[in-house]
Amino acid sequence: MRTSIHFFFLILLAIASSCSQSRTVKGRVTSAENGKLINRAEIQFEGSIVKSHTNKRGVFFIKATDSARKLTIKAKGYEPKELIIGNDSVVDVALVPEGYVMYEIAMPVKDSKVREEDQCKLKVASRTMVIAYDRHAENINTEDYSPIAENGFRLTSRNALSTFSIDVDNASYSNIRRFINTGQIPPVDAVRIEEMINYFNYDYGQPKGKDPVVIHTDVAECPWNPVHKLARIGIQTKNISAENLPPSNLVFLIDVSGSMEAANKLPLVVSAFKLLINQMRSQDKVSIVVYAGASGTVLNGVSGTEKMKISDALTQLKAGGSTAGGEGIQLAYKVARQNYIKGGNNRVILATDGDFNVGVSSDGELVSLIEEERKDNVFLSVLGFGMGNYKDNKLELLANKGNGNYAYIDGFSEARKVFVNEFGGTLFTLAKDVKLQVEFNPAVVKSYRLIGYENRLLNDEDFNNDKIDAGEIGSGQTVTALYEVIPVGVKSPLLPDIDSLKYQKNQNKASLNTTDLLTVKLRYKEPTGNEGKLMTNVLLDKNIPFTNASADFRFAASVAEFGMLLRSSPYKKGANYDHLISLASKSLNNDSEGYKSEFLKLVRSAKSLSTNNWISVIGEK
C-alpha cells in the first residue's frame, strides 16, 4: 500500500514538473518613442543560458520555469530593460532610445486571452502592458480647435492703439509638429503663430533695473513683402537660478479616464511628471489628484525629497472610466489650499487630453470654476497629451483663465524641454496680468497688422484696468510680438478700404514726431499683487535691410512666415517654402538644444507634404 502511495506521488510530481518546464512566455517589443516594432531584440531570463530573439513583427517566445522571474531585454540603439513578469504569460515591452529614461505603467488590457499551445492550462490568464498603445485611436478624429480669424491691417489714422495680452504658451508648435511628423498638414485653426514664435527663446538681454521684465524693440525690412517693415517687440524676464526659486506647492492633477489609455497619453504623463520630481527640493510639496468617473487624492503634501514615494504612486496609476474633469479640478484646488505656501509657488498642473464628459464639463462652467479658484493665488498650468480626441480649445481656455501656461507634450523630448530645460519658466511666475499697448505714429505708419495673438486681443481701455485678466510670464522666459507695418506713402492692396471721415479734422502731421515708429507700454503685476506697474519703450523709425537684422530677428520672422504658409494666409505675399528654407537656414545661431535645426527639418517636411498634395486634415476622409 505504501509503495502504491509513493508511486502515486511520483506521478503527480512528474506531471507538475512537466507543466512547470513547459511554460512559455510570449511578448512583443516596441519603441517607447514611436511604437515601432523592434526586430532581433534579445530576450533572456536571469540565471538561464537560453536566449530568444524577436521576429520582424517584434514578437518573441521563451521557455520559463516557475523560478524564472526577471526578464532582460536588449536591442541595438536602445537602453536594456529588466522586467519582473511574475505569473504573466504575455508581456509587451517598450524600449527607450539610448541616453533616455522612460518610466512605465502597468495596466490591464481588455483582450486578456492567452493562447496555450501545451497541455498545461493556466488558472489565470493575464496580460501586462508596459506601454499600451491603441493604434485605432488615430483613426477616430474628434479634435477641437477654436476658430481663428487672422488680424488684418488697421489704419493708424483710425486706430493708433493696439492692445493685447502677452502669451507664453507654445502648445501650438509641438502640436503642429505632431501632425507634420505623422504625414499631415495641421488644421488651420491649430496654427497659432504667436505660440510658434514663442516656442523658441531669443537673446534679448536680462533686465537691469528693479523690474523683473525688460522691453526690447527693433525693426527691419519685411522679408515676405519688402516694401513693408517688420517691427519686433521682445519681452525678457529675469533668469532666477533654481536654488533661489521660491518653495513650490504642486498638485499633479492627472486624467486617468479611459481616453488616456494610449502610450502617448497616461504613460507619457507619468514619464513627464517623473522628470519634474527630479527637480524637487526639501522645501517643496507634491500632491497627486486623479480623476476618471470620480476624483480622488493619491498623495497629499509629500516632501519633494520623497522622490521614490511619489514615483511609485505615479507608476501605479491606471486608465479607465469616464471623465469627471470639473470634479477633479475642484479637488485639486482644495488640496492646493490645504498645503498653501505663503510667498511660494502654489500651482495645479493639469495633465489631460481635454476630453471632459462628466459633471462640470461645459466651457462656461469650467471657466467660472477656474476664475473663482485663481483668486486664492493658486495658478493652473495645463499639459495636453494625445491625438484623435484632443480638445485644444478647452485646454487653452483653462490655462488662460487659470493664470498659467499651456504646453502640448508630443513625446519624451518635449517633456524634458518643459520640465528640465525650461523648469523655471514653466513653473515660476515672475509677472502676472501682463499687457502690451502699442501706439503707432501716424506720421510714419500708414497701417499695421499684429501677427498672431488673435485670441489675446484686448480693448484699449482694458490696458489701464487692473481688474482685467491677462497673461503670465515666468523666470527666464521671453515673449515676442511681430507687427507688419505699411509706411506712409506706400500704396498697397492690403490697406483697409474705408471711406474718408466727413466730420473729423485732418491731423496736423507737421506737429508729429517723424523719428518715432511706435511706443510700447507694458503693464504687469507682481505674482501676488493687485496693482499694475507701467513700463515704456520707444522704437525709432529705421531703414534696415532684412539681411542686416540680427539672427534672432530673422529666425522669428521665418517662424512667422511658416505659420502664414500653414494657414494659407492672405497676407503671405511673397512667402513660399524655398524662400522660408533659405531664410531659416541662415538664422540658426544659438541653437545648443537643436530646436531651431529641428524647425528647419519640419519646414522641409511640410514642403514635401504640400508639394505632393499629401494632405490629411483632421476630420477628412
Buried (B, 14 or more C-beta within 10 A) or exposed (E): EEEEEEEEEEEEEEEEEEBBEBBBBBBBBBBBBEBEBBBEBBBBBEEBEEEBBBBEEBBBEBBBBEEBBEBBBBBEEBBEBEBEBEEBBBBBBBBBBEEBEBBBBBBEEEEEEBEEEEEBEEEEBBBBBBBBBBEEBBEEBEBBBBEBEBBEBBBBBEEBBBBBBBBBBBBBBBBBBBBBBEEBBBBBBBBBBBBBBBBBBBEBEEBEEEBBBBBBBBBBBBBBBEEBBBBBBBBBBBEBEEEEBBBBBBBBBBBBBEBBBBBBBBBBBBBBBBBBBEBBEEBBBBBBBBBBBBBEBBBBBBBBEBBEBBBEBBBEBBBBBBBBBBBBBBBBBEBBBBBBBEEBBBBBBBBBBBBBEBBBBEBEEBBEBBEEBBEEBBBBBBBBBBBBBBBBBBBBBBBBBBBBBBBBBBBBBBBBBBBEBBBBBBBBBBBBBBBBBBBBBBBBBBBBBBBBBBBBEBEEEBBBEBEBBBBBBBBBBBBBBBBBBBBBEBEBEBBEEEEEEEEEEEEEEEEEEEEBBBBBBBBBBBBEBEEBBEBEBBBEBEEBEBEEBBBBBBBBBBBBBBBBBBBEBEBBBEBBBEBBBEBBBEBBEEBEBEBBEEBBEBBBBBBEBBEEEEEBEBEEE
